């Protein structure tokens, strides 16, 4: 990430306090994906580091990351699984 000038933002995501007791790595991965997308770097990243992104399983994984980001940024903890 630092190579692309995203070191500060990536470090902030790594240190972000989360209300989750589990799946924190997946939540952080979702935030990293959004950061890469916002900077126009996601396609390059996925081709180099996530080759199965183009598969059905990769798309499902992507959607799960995206849902986790939405849930952690919008909902209070009591609404996560309801």
N, C-alpha and C positions, 0 to 999 in steps of 0.2 A: 504494500500500500504506500509506503514512504516513497517508492520510486515514482509513483504517480502524483506525488504531492498531497497524499491523503493521510499521511502519518498522524497528524493531530486529530483528525476526525475519527480515524480507526481506533486510536488510543482512547478517545472519549467513549466510543461504543464498547470497547473492552472493559472500561471502568464503570460503565453505566450501572446504576443501582436498579435492580429489577425486583418487582414484587413477587416474582415466581420463586418457588422452592425447588423446582425441577425444570428441565428443558431450557436452562439459561443459555447453553451453547447454541441451541437452535434459534432462540430469540435473537441473540447477537448476530448469528449468521444472516437472519432476515434483515436486520438493520444494515449489515455490511452490503447485502445485495442492493438495498435501496440506495445506499450511498454510491455504489458503483453505477447504478442506473442514472442517478441524478447528475453524474459527471460524464455520462456517455461512455463508460468503460466496461459495462456489464458484458457486452458481446465478446469483447476481447478476453475478459476473465473467463467466461464460460467455455470458450473454445480451448483455452489453454489449461484450465484447472477443473472444469466440470463437463467433460465430453459427453456424459450421458444426459445432460440437460435436455437435449433434443428428443430423448426417448419418452415414452409414456410415463415411466417411473420417475424420470428427471422432472417432468412437468408437474407431476403430483407432489414431488418433494418441494419444488418451487412454490406451488400453491400453499403448501403447509407452512413454509417459512413466512409467506406473505400474510397468511391468517394470523400467525403468532404475533407479527408486528402490529397488525390491526388491533388484536385483542389487548396487547400490552399498552398500546398508545391511547386507546379510546375507552376501554371498559375498566370498571373497578373490579377487584379480585372476585367478588361474589358473583359476577356475571360471566366469568371465564368459560365455564362448562355448561351453562344453562341455555 
